[in-house]
Amino acid sequence: MKKSITMLCLALCFVSAAGFALAATCAKKIEITTNNGLYIIKIPKEKNYKVYPYVTKLLTFNKDVFEKTDAELVINAGYFDPNNHKTSSYVVIDGQTILDPTTNKDLMTNKEVAPHLKTILNRTEFRVLDCGDETKYDIAAHNTRPHFRCKIVHSIQAGPMIYPDLKLSREYFVAKDKDGKVTRDSITALKKCARTIIGLKDGDIYIIIANIYHKRTLPEMYKVCKDLNLDKAMNFDGGGSTSLNYKGTDNPQYKNFEIISDKKASARKLKSFLVIK
């Protein structure tokens, strides 16, 4: 049974052809709907939320960042190496590169990925853009120039691009031999895992989470994004890293709403986060 958790005053929601409860005509606040174990969170552009990356020197729980920043909502974001705790993703905050994967020696000297480093360093990122009279969001490859008259204020990289093109091989997450046999699946993209997806539609931000009890492959998440008619969508770090903390509604059942997705139902410490205030 579909269960809606809607953060609205008075609003009338419509249901898409895919069966998801989506935007309300007067919606101004964050809205969450659920369907078959998927959480779909909409952050409307009209509310003018402050959206930015947050990074920590030491690995930290999502909940700790949520409490420290007094945010409305915090989710996990970029990739990191669990062995050396170094970043595998670019993060830009206030126009400055805060995390740089080229400083991760283990990544840069890895002989297996050496022929593909250019591709890895150019993986997809979520961007917050200053376009003069307004703030815009985009999802693009790291080396892609921003829109005309726009500059990148914040960005956080992960990947792959999910929609409109699923770039599993083109971003070197998946590789196959000449016979089509999978020889590399670095983020278990083709297996069912917990997932964190961020997407855009008409200027609004959509966060789609599949928790550990309702796992999805990335091709399945592509289908979800297509059914939602998103403009663009990309993958954030998933699996045991999938985390969400949200202040929730006045309803005690959903106060301080939390999703964690580790094997023992306990949170994993992370390197980078996306904060919404």
N, C-alpha and C positions, 0 to 999 in steps of 0.2 A: 504494500500500500504506500502511495506517495505521501510524504509528510512535509508540510511547508513550515518553515521557520522564517517568518517575514517581519522585517524591521521597518514598519510603516506606520503612519498615523491612520489616515483613511485612504484606501486605495483599492482599485479594481484591477486585478491581475488577469492577463490572458494566458492561454496555454498554446504553445507552438505545436506544429505538426509532429514534432518528436515526442510530445507529451511532457515537456518541461514547463513548469510555471516560471514565467519570465517577468519582464519589466512591468511595473505598474505605471499608469498614466500620470499619477501625481507623486511618484516615488522620488524622494530626495535623500533618503538614508540608505545605508547598506542593507541589501536584501539577500537572504539565503533561502534557497529551496533545495530539497533533496529528492532524488529519484533513483531507486534501485542501487542504493549505496553510494551514489555520487552526490557531492555537495557542490552546489553552484552558487557562487557569491558574486553579486553585482555591486560594483562601486560606481554610482552615477556621477557623471562629470558636473552636473548642476550643483552638487554639494561643495565643490571646490576643496576636496580633501587634499592634504599634503601627503604626497607619495614619494618615498625616498628609500635608498638602500641603507642598511646598517651593518657594519662589520665589527668583529671583535678580534683582539690579539690572540686570546685563548679561546678554544672552542667553548660554546655557551649554549644553554638550553633556550629554545624559542620562548618559553614562558618567562625566563629572566629578562630577555630583551623587551617583551611585552610589558612587563611591570616597570622596568627602568625607564622606558620611553613614554609611559602613560599613553600608549597608542590605542586607537580604536581596534586595530587588527594588525597582526604580524604573522607572516608565513616564512617558511624556509625558502632559500633562493639558489645561490650559485654552488658550483662544485668545489670540493676541496679534497686533498689527499689525506685519508684517515691515518696514514703512517707518519707523515712528517707535519701534518696540520697546515701545510701550505696551500695556497689557492690554486685552483685549476681554471678559474674564471676571472675575467676583468670586472672590476667594479669602479665606477666613477661617481664621486660625490662632490657636488658644487663645482663641477668642471675639472676636478683633480682626480687622477688615477690613484685610487687608494689600494686596490689589490691588482697585481700584475702577474699573470701566470708565467711570464718569462723569468721571474725571480725564483720559480720553483725548480731547483736544480734537478730533482728526480724526474720531472716531466721533460725538461729540456735535454737531458742526456739519455732518455729512454730510447734504445736502439729500435725497438719494435715500432714506435710511433714516429720516429725521426723523419721518414719520408712524407708524413702527413701533418707535420707541425704547422705548416702554413694554414692548412684547413682547420686544424684544432683551434688555433689562435683567432680564427675568423668566425667562430661559431656564433649562433644567434644570441641577441641580447634584448632586454626590455629597456626602453628609454623614456625619460621624462625630458621634454623639450621646451625651451623658452622660445616662443615664436612672436616675440614683441608684445602684442596686446593680449596674448592668451597662452596658457600652458596646454601642450598636447602630449600624447603618448604615442609611441611607435614600437614596433618589433622588427628588427633588421639585423643583418650580419654586422659583426663588429666594425669592419672596414667600410661599410656603406656610409656615404655622406648623408647628413640629416637633410630634412626638407629645406627648400629654399627659404631664406630669412629665419631659419630656426637654428638654435645651437643646443648641444647636449648639456643639460644640467646634471642629470643623474643617469646612470645606466648600470645594469647588472646582467652579466652573461651566464648562460647555461646551455640550453639547446637539447635536442634539435628543434628547428622550426617544425611545428605540427600541422598548421593550417595557414594558407590554402595548399601548401605543399609539404608533405611529410619527408623530411630530408635526413633519413637515417643513415644512408650511405654517403650522401654528399657532405655531411658534417663528420664523417668517420666515427660514427657510433656503431654502425653495423658494416661488416665486410663479408663478401662471399667469394668463393673460388670460381674458376671458370665453369664448373658444373652446377653452380648455384647453391652449393652447400655453404651454410653460415660458418664462417671461421672466426668471427669476432662479434660480440654483442656486449659492449663495455658497460652498458647501463641496464642490461636485461630488458631491452626495449621490446623484444619479441615474446617475452614471458609476462605472466600476470604479476604485477607488483602494485603497491601503493603508488599514487602519482600526484604530482602538483603541476597544474597547467595554468598559465596566465594568458588571457586573450583580450582582444579589443573588438568592440562593435559600436559604431556610431559615437566614438569618443569615450564610451564607458569601458571600464575595466571589468573583466570577468575572471574569476579564479575558480578553477574546477579541481576538486580533490576526490580521488578514489582512495578510501581508507584500506587498511590491511584486511578488513573483512569482505571487501568487495573490490578485489584487485582487477586491474585492466592492463592490457598491452598498449603500447603507443599507437599501433594501428587502430585499436578500439577507441582510443581517445581522439584520434583523428575523426572518427565517425561521430563522436559526441560533438566536437567542434563544428562539424559540417551541419549536423542537425540543429544546432543553435544558431546557424547562419552567422558565425563570427567573421569579422573581416580578416583577422590574423590571430594566431595563437602559437605559443612556444612552450617547451617543457622546462620546468625548474627541476632541481634535484629531487629525487623521489625515493621510493623504497623506505628504509628505516629513517630517512631524513624528513619524510613528509610530516609537517607540523603546522598547526594553526591555533592561534589564540585570538579570541574576539570577545569584546566586552559584553555583547549580547543585548537582550531586551530586558524589560522590567519583569518578564515572566521568569520566576526562579528556576524553572526547568532549563532555561537557556542562558542564564547569567554566567558570565565568564566561560563561554563556550570554547571547548578545546578538542583538537584532534591530534593524536599521537599515533605513530605507526612503526614502532619497533617490535621485535620478535616477542618480547615479554610484556608488551603493552606499556612500555616505559619509554620516555623521550630519549632521543639521541642528541648529543651536543653537536653544534653546527658552527659554521664560519661566517656565513653572510645571510642576510634577512631582507625582506621587503616590509617596510613599515607604512601604515596608513593611519594618519591622524586627522 
